[in-house]
Amino acid sequence: MKTTRMILAAAALCMAVSCNEDFRRHENVTTGILSFEHFSIRSALDVEVVAKSVTEASGDYRINIYNADGDVVRSVTYAEVKESGYGIELPAGNYSLEVISGTLQVAAFESPVYGATDEFGIVAGGKTDLGEITCKILQCAATVDYDDALKEIMTGDGKATVEVASGYPLTYNLSYNGGNIAREERIGYFSLQSGATTMVVSFSGKVNGSTQKMTKVISGIKAGELRQIRFIKKVNAEGDATIDISVNGYIEDADLQAYIAAPQLDIIGEDPDAPKGDGDIRLLFEPDCTMYSDFSNIVVPPLSQGAMDLRLIIMAPGGIKKLGVVIQSTNSSFLGAVEAAGGPELDLVNPSPDSEIIFQVVPFPHGADLLGATEVHLDLSAAQSPILGFTGSHTFTMKVTDNNNCRNEVAVTMIVQ
């Protein structure tokens, strides 16, 4: 008898939910149905530089439903949705839907994650059908390579690091193996959840028998891009071989008419009309400034150890047309001050009034007098006292464009231990 009552109760419950006409006519109805009748999820077979065919997604894609307060009211897998056959009963109100293909890591190799969000409403006694949604890859990505000329002068192991979220770099190792150079070829994926818009790229390795280091900051990154980073051999004015970086292009999503799909990718190369060369734009230490020799390792001494001497020269034979600074830091408080000062990108020729906050910490020269200058002298020694209040690494990438539209970028990293 007890079993019979349980079966009857279960049947009554199923009828109440699945019989839509009876449900609508019920005078005390306060819920509606989110229908998955026409719902589907699609995903690419894999992620490569070229677009791949699109097929049915795996059943472990997760669907999260949030109410107007941002609380998760239902979380199901795609497999569970397909098995349900009808839909989900929800109280009347406004909701948002999130679909995600996996766990979004801060930084990891070969870990693309696709996702989409949409908003919908539930009407008491009604049925809401989920429509089509445009999907985007949720991360930016990077590969690292080396040109043949640089490989020829390498004499030992090396590594490159790529960092988007502060404190979470990915290391791309390079193995020398007696001249048989092998590199990390996997794609690194980086989350942008923290709102990061810059990518810090560094290299350290044996070149011509000595350790060479360099750091550059790539600004303006966004989800759906693959930055193809290539370290290249460069010969300076003295004829010495040094290292530079080339970002040849990126891969960007096209809008997809599918619920979950990998981006249709197009390679965007360098602008063929862009000026070639860097116009011999350089950043140097003042001749009598001997406290430091490596722009990537400016360790700021405590006041008890004496004054810091950090004097630099920007050489721009073609005359300065644009001069800016991009700021990256591992210290969240410092980044907060940067945001309060108008953001991490400073225009030194036409600075905003808010930028004065930054100039009080790091006294960069600024103003219209910089236009046309072939030499700019930077005495950053006075930054010692204020910057000691922010432990961590603070990278200032000088971005220079001359009157011939030649460009160069050099990063200066101050380290407060």
C-alpha positions as CSV (number, residue, x, y, z in Angstrom):
1,M,0.0,0.0,0.0
2,K,2.8,2.3,0.9
3,T,4.5,1.6,-2.4
4,T,1.3,2.3,-4.3
5,R,0.9,5.7,-2.6
6,M,4.5,6.6,-3.5
7,I,4.0,5.7,-7.2
8,L,0.7,7.7,-7.3
9,A,2.4,10.7,-5.7
10,A,5.3,10.6,-8.2
11,A,2.9,10.3,-11.1
12,A,1.0,13.3,-9.8
13,L,4.1,15.4,-9.5
14,C,5.3,14.5,-13.0
15,M,1.9,15.5,-14.4
16,A,1.9,18.8,-12.6
17,V,5.3,19.8,-14.1
18,S,5.1,18.3,-17.6
19,C,1.5,19.1,-18.5
20,N,2.0,22.7,-19.6
21,E,-1.7,23.5,-20.3
22,D,-2.9,22.4,-16.9
23,F,0.0,24.3,-15.3
24,R,-0.9,27.5,-17.0
25,R,-4.6,27.2,-15.9
26,H,-3.7,26.8,-12.3
27,E,-4.9,29.9,-10.5
28,N,-2.1,29.9,-7.8
29,V,0.8,29.4,-10.2
30,T,3.9,31.3,-9.2
31,T,6.5,29.4,-11.3
32,G,7.3,28.9,-14.9
33,I,9.3,26.5,-17.1
34,L,12.7,27.0,-18.5
35,S,12.5,24.8,-21.6
36,F,15.5,22.9,-23.1
37,E,13.3,21.5,-25.8
38,H,15.4,23.2,-28.6
39,F,18.5,23.6,-26.6
40,S,21.9,22.4,-27.9
41,I,25.6,23.0,-27.3
42,R,28.2,22.7,-29.9
43,S,32.0,22.7,-29.6
44,A,35.0,22.5,-31.8
45,L,36.9,19.2,-32.1
46,D,40.1,20.9,-30.9
47,V,41.8,24.3,-30.8
48,E,44.5,25.1,-33.3
49,V,45.8,28.1,-35.3
50,V,43.3,27.2,-38.0
51,A,39.6,26.7,-37.6
52,K,38.4,23.2,-37.0
53,S,35.0,21.6,-37.7
54,V,32.3,21.9,-35.0
55,T,30.6,19.0,-33.5
56,E,28.4,18.1,-30.5
57,A,29.9,19.1,-27.2
58,S,30.7,16.6,-24.5
59,G,28.2,16.0,-21.7
60,D,30.3,17.5,-19.0
61,Y,29.8,21.1,-20.0
62,R,28.2,22.8,-17.0
63,I,25.1,25.1,-17.1
64,N,24.7,27.4,-14.1
65,I,21.5,29.4,-13.5
66,Y,21.6,32.5,-11.3
67,N,18.7,34.5,-9.9
68,A,18.5,38.3,-9.8
69,D,20.6,38.4,-6.6
70,G,23.5,36.5,-8.2
71,D,22.8,33.2,-6.3
72,V,23.1,29.9,-8.1
73,V,19.7,28.3,-8.1
74,R,20.5,25.4,-10.4
75,S,23.6,23.8,-11.7
76,V,23.4,20.9,-14.2
77,T,25.6,19.3,-16.9
78,Y,24.7,19.3,-20.5
79,A,24.2,15.5,-20.2
80,E,21.6,16.0,-17.5
81,V,19.8,18.6,-19.6
82,K,19.6,16.2,-22.6
83,E,18.3,13.4,-20.3
84,S,15.7,15.7,-18.7
85,G,13.7,15.9,-22.0
86,Y,11.6,18.9,-20.9
87,G,12.9,21.7,-18.7
88,I,13.4,23.1,-15.2
89,E,10.6,24.7,-13.1
90,L,11.7,28.1,-11.6
91,P,9.9,30.8,-9.6
92,A,8.8,33.7,-11.8
93,G,11.6,36.4,-12.1
94,N,14.7,37.4,-13.9
95,Y,17.7,35.1,-14.3
96,S,21.0,34.7,-16.0
97,L,22.6,31.6,-17.6
98,E,26.2,30.7,-17.7
99,V,27.6,27.9,-19.8
100,I,31.3,26.8,-19.3
101,S,33.3,24.0,-20.8
102,G,35.6,23.4,-17.8
103,T,37.5,24.9,-14.9
104,L,39.0,28.3,-15.7
105,Q,42.6,28.3,-14.5
106,V,44.7,31.5,-13.9
107,A,47.4,30.2,-16.3
108,A,48.0,26.7,-17.8
109,F,49.2,25.0,-20.9
110,E,46.7,23.5,-23.4
111,S,43.7,24.4,-21.3
112,P,41.2,26.4,-23.5
113,V,37.9,27.1,-21.8
114,Y,34.8,28.2,-23.7
115,G,31.8,30.0,-22.2
116,A,28.8,32.1,-22.8
117,T,26.2,34.0,-20.7
118,D,22.7,35.0,-21.4
119,E,19.7,36.6,-19.6
120,F,16.1,35.4,-19.5
121,G,12.9,35.8,-17.6
122,I,10.4,33.3,-16.2
123,V,6.7,34.2,-16.3
124,A,4.3,32.5,-13.9
125,G,2.5,29.8,-15.8
126,G,4.6,30.3,-18.9
127,K,7.4,28.6,-20.8
128,T,10.7,30.2,-21.7
129,D,12.7,28.7,-24.6
130,L,16.4,29.2,-24.7
131,G,17.5,30.8,-27.9
132,E,20.8,31.1,-29.7
133,I,23.8,32.7,-28.1
134,T,27.2,33.9,-29.3
135,C,30.2,32.2,-27.7
136,K,33.7,33.4,-27.1
137,I,36.8,31.7,-25.8
138,L,37.4,33.1,-22.3
139,Q,41.2,33.4,-22.2
140,C,44.0,35.0,-24.1
141,A,46.8,32.7,-25.2
142,A,50.5,32.8,-26.1
143,T,53.1,30.8,-27.9
144,V,56.9,31.3,-27.7
145,D,59.4,30.8,-30.5
146,Y,63.0,31.9,-31.4
147,D,64.3,32.9,-34.8
148,D,67.1,30.9,-36.5
149,A,69.6,33.7,-36.1
150,L,69.1,33.8,-32.4
151,K,69.3,30.0,-32.1
152,E,72.7,30.1,-33.8
153,I,74.3,32.2,-31.1
154,M,72.7,30.4,-28.1
155,T,75.2,28.5,-26.0
156,G,73.1,27.1,-23.2
157,D,69.7,26.5,-21.7
158,G,67.2,29.3,-21.4
159,K,63.6,30.1,-20.5
160,A,60.9,32.5,-21.3
161,T,58.1,33.5,-18.9
162,V,54.7,34.9,-19.8
163,E,52.6,36.5,-17.1
164,V,49.1,38.1,-17.3
165,A,47.8,37.8,-13.7
166,S,50.4,39.0,-11.3
167,G,52.2,36.2,-9.6
168,Y,51.0,33.5,-12.0
169,P,53.6,33.2,-14.8
170,L,53.9,30.3,-17.2
171,T,57.5,29.1,-18.0
172,Y,58.4,28.1,-21.6
173,N,61.7,26.2,-21.1
174,L,64.4,26.0,-23.8
175,S,66.8,23.1,-23.8
176,Y,70.2,23.6,-25.6
177,N,71.3,19.9,-25.9
178,G,74.6,20.6,-27.5
179,G,73.1,22.9,-30.1
180,N,70.0,20.8,-30.8
181,I,67.6,23.3,-29.4
182,A,64.2,22.2,-28.2
183,R,61.6,24.6,-26.9
184,E,58.2,24.5,-25.2
185,E,55.7,24.4,-28.1
186,R,52.5,24.2,-26.2
187,I,50.0,27.1,-26.1
188,G,49.6,28.8,-22.8
189,Y,46.2,30.1,-21.8
190,F,45.7,33.0,-19.4
191,S,42.6,34.1,-17.5
192,L,41.5,37.7,-17.7
193,Q,39.1,37.5,-14.7
194,S,41.2,40.0,-12.7
195,G,40.7,42.6,-15.4
196,A,44.3,42.4,-16.6
197,T,45.1,44.0,-19.9
198,T,48.9,43.6,-20.1
199,M,51.2,40.6,-20.7
200,V,54.7,40.6,-19.3
201,V,57.2,38.6,-21.4
202,S,60.7,37.9,-20.1
203,F,63.7,35.9,-21.4
204,S,66.8,34.6,-19.6
205,G,69.4,32.4,-21.2
206,K,72.9,31.8,-22.5
207,V,73.7,33.7,-25.6
208,N,77.3,34.0,-26.9
209,G,78.6,32.5,-23.7
210,S,76.9,35.0,-21.3
211,T,73.5,35.2,-19.7
212,Q,71.2,37.6,-21.5
213,K,68.0,38.9,-20.0
214,M,65.1,41.0,-21.3
215,T,61.6,42.0,-20.3
216,K,58.8,43.6,-22.3
217,V,55.2,44.4,-21.6
218,I,52.5,43.9,-24.3
219,S,49.5,46.0,-23.6
220,G,45.9,45.8,-24.8
221,I,45.5,42.1,-24.6
222,K,42.0,40.6,-24.6
223,A,40.1,37.3,-24.6
224,G,40.2,35.4,-27.8
225,E,43.7,36.4,-28.9
226,L,46.7,34.2,-29.4
227,R,49.9,36.3,-29.1
228,Q,52.7,34.6,-31.2
229,I,55.8,35.7,-29.4
230,R,59.2,35.4,-31.1
231,F,62.5,36.3,-29.6
232,I,64.9,37.6,-32.3
233,K,68.5,38.4,-32.7
234,K,69.2,42.1,-32.8
235,V,72.5,44.0,-33.3
236,N,72.9,47.2,-31.4
237,A,74.8,50.3,-32.4
238,E,78.0,48.9,-31.0
239,G,77.7,45.8,-33.2
240,D,76.9,43.5,-30.3
241,A,74.3,40.9,-30.6
242,T,71.3,41.4,-28.3
243,I,67.8,40.1,-27.9
244,D,64.5,41.7,-29.0
245,I,61.0,40.5,-29.2
246,S,58.5,40.4,-32.1
247,V,54.8,39.8,-31.8
248,N,54.0,38.9,-35.4
249,G,50.3,38.7,-35.0
250,Y,47.4,37.4,-33.1
251,I,44.4,35.1,-33.6
252,E,41.0,36.5,-32.9
253,D,37.5,35.0,-32.6
254,A,34.9,35.5,-35.1
255,D,31.3,35.5,-33.8
256,L,29.9,32.0,-33.8
257,Q,26.3,31.1,-34.3
258,A,26.5,28.2,-31.9
259,Y,26.0,27.8,-28.2
260,I,29.4,26.6,-27.3
261,A,32.0,26.5,-30.0
262,A,35.7,27.1,-30.5
263,P,36.5,30.4,-32.2
264,Q,36.8,30.6,-36.0
265,L,40.4,31.8,-36.1
266,D,42.1,34.1,-38.6
267,I,45.8,35.0,-38.4
268,I,46.3,38.7,-38.5
269,G,49.9,39.6,-39.6
270,E,52.0,42.7,-39.3
271,D,50.8,45.9,-41.0
272,P,52.7,45.9,-44.4
273,D,52.7,49.7,-44.4
274,A,54.2,50.0,-40.9
275,P,57.7,51.5,-40.7
276,K,60.5,49.0,-40.4
277,G,63.2,49.2,-37.8
278,D,63.4,51.0,-34.5
279,G,65.0,54.2,-35.7
280,D,68.0,53.5,-33.4
281,I,65.7,54.5,-30.4
282,R,67.5,53.3,-27.3
283,L,67.4,53.6,-23.5
284,L,70.8,53.9,-21.8
285,F,72.2,54.5,-18.4
286,E,73.9,57.9,-18.0
287,P,77.7,57.4,-18.5
288,D,78.5,58.1,-14.9
289,C,75.6,56.1,-13.5
290,T,77.3,52.9,-12.5
291,M,74.9,51.6,-9.7
292,Y,73.0,49.4,-12.2
293,S,73.7,47.6,-15.5
294,D,70.5,45.6,-16.1
295,F,67.2,47.4,-16.8
296,S,65.3,44.3,-15.7
297,N,66.9,44.2,-12.2
298,I,66.8,47.6,-10.6
299,V,66.9,46.6,-6.9
300,V,65.8,49.7,-4.9
301,P,68.0,49.9,-1.8
302,P,66.6,50.8,1.6
303,L,67.3,54.3,2.8
304,S,69.6,53.0,5.4
305,Q,72.0,51.8,2.7
306,G,72.3,55.1,0.9
307,A,70.7,56.9,-2.0
308,M,69.7,55.2,-5.2
309,D,71.3,56.5,-8.4
310,L,69.0,55.8,-11.4
311,R,69.7,58.2,-14.2
312,L,68.7,57.2,-17.8
313,I,68.8,58.7,-21.3
314,I,66.2,58.1,-24.1
315,M,68.0,58.4,-27.4
316,A,65.7,59.2,-30.3
317,P,67.7,60.4,-33.4
318,G,64.5,61.0,-35.4
319,G,63.0,63.2,-32.7
320,I,60.2,62.2,-30.3
321,K,56.7,62.1,-31.6
322,K,55.1,60.0,-28.9
323,L,56.4,59.0,-25.5
324,G,54.5,56.8,-23.1
325,V,54.9,54.4,-20.2
326,V,53.0,51.2,-19.5
327,I,53.0,50.1,-15.8
328,Q,52.9,46.6,-14.5
329,S,53.3,45.6,-10.9
330,T,53.1,42.5,-8.6
331,N,51.7,44.7,-5.8
332,S,48.0,45.2,-5.8
333,S,48.2,48.4,-3.7
334,F,50.5,50.0,-6.3
335,L,48.2,48.9,-9.1
336,G,45.3,50.5,-7.2
337,A,47.3,53.8,-7.0
338,V,47.9,53.5,-10.8
339,E,44.2,53.0,-11.4
340,A,43.4,56.1,-9.3
341,A,45.9,58.0,-11.5
342,G,44.1,57.2,-14.7
343,G,45.2,53.7,-15.5
344,P,48.4,51.8,-16.3
345,E,49.2,53.6,-19.6
346,L,50.7,57.1,-19.3
347,D,51.1,59.6,-22.1
348,L,54.1,61.6,-21.1
349,V,53.7,64.2,-23.9
350,N,50.1,64.9,-23.1
351,P,49.6,63.6,-19.5
352,S,46.2,63.7,-17.8
353,P,45.9,65.7,-14.5
354,D,45.4,62.4,-12.7
355,S,48.9,61.3,-13.8
356,E,50.5,63.7,-11.3
357,I,49.9,61.0,-8.6
358,I,52.2,58.7,-10.5
359,F,54.8,61.4,-11.2
360,Q,55.0,62.0,-7.4
361,V,56.2,58.4,-7.0
362,V,58.2,58.0,-10.2
363,P,59.3,61.4,-11.5
364,F,59.1,60.8,-15.3
365,P,59.7,64.0,-17.4
366,H,56.5,65.0,-19.0
367,G,54.9,67.7,-21.1
368,A,54.8,69.1,-24.6
369,D,58.5,70.1,-24.4
370,L,59.3,66.5,-25.1
371,L,58.1,66.8,-28.7
372,G,61.0,66.7,-31.2
373,A,63.6,66.0,-28.5
374,T,66.4,63.6,-29.6
375,E,67.6,63.1,-26.0
376,V,65.5,62.9,-22.9
377,H,67.2,62.6,-19.5
378,L,65.3,60.7,-16.8
379,D,66.5,61.1,-13.2
380,L,64.4,58.5,-11.4
381,S,66.6,58.5,-8.2
382,A,63.9,60.4,-6.3
383,A,61.6,57.4,-6.7
384,Q,63.5,55.6,-4.0
385,S,61.7,56.8,-1.0
386,P,58.1,56.6,-2.2
387,I,58.4,53.3,-4.0
388,L,59.9,51.6,-1.0
389,G,56.4,51.5,0.4
390,F,55.4,49.0,-2.2
391,T,57.2,45.6,-2.1
392,G,57.4,43.6,-5.3
393,S,58.4,44.1,-8.9
394,H,57.3,47.3,-10.7
395,T,57.8,47.3,-14.5
396,F,57.8,50.6,-16.5
397,T,57.9,50.0,-20.2
398,M,59.0,53.1,-22.1
399,K,57.2,53.2,-25.5
400,V,58.8,55.7,-28.0
401,T,57.7,56.7,-31.5
402,D,59.8,59.1,-33.5
403,N,58.9,61.5,-36.2
404,N,59.5,58.8,-38.8
405,N,57.0,56.6,-37.1
406,C,59.8,54.2,-36.0
407,R,59.1,52.6,-32.6
408,N,60.9,50.9,-29.8
409,E,60.0,49.7,-26.3
410,V,62.3,49.1,-23.3
411,A,61.2,47.9,-19.9
412,V,62.7,49.1,-16.6
413,T,61.9,46.9,-13.6
414,M,62.3,48.3,-10.1
415,I,62.4,45.6,-7.4
416,V,61.5,46.4,-3.7
417,Q,62.5,43.5,-1.6
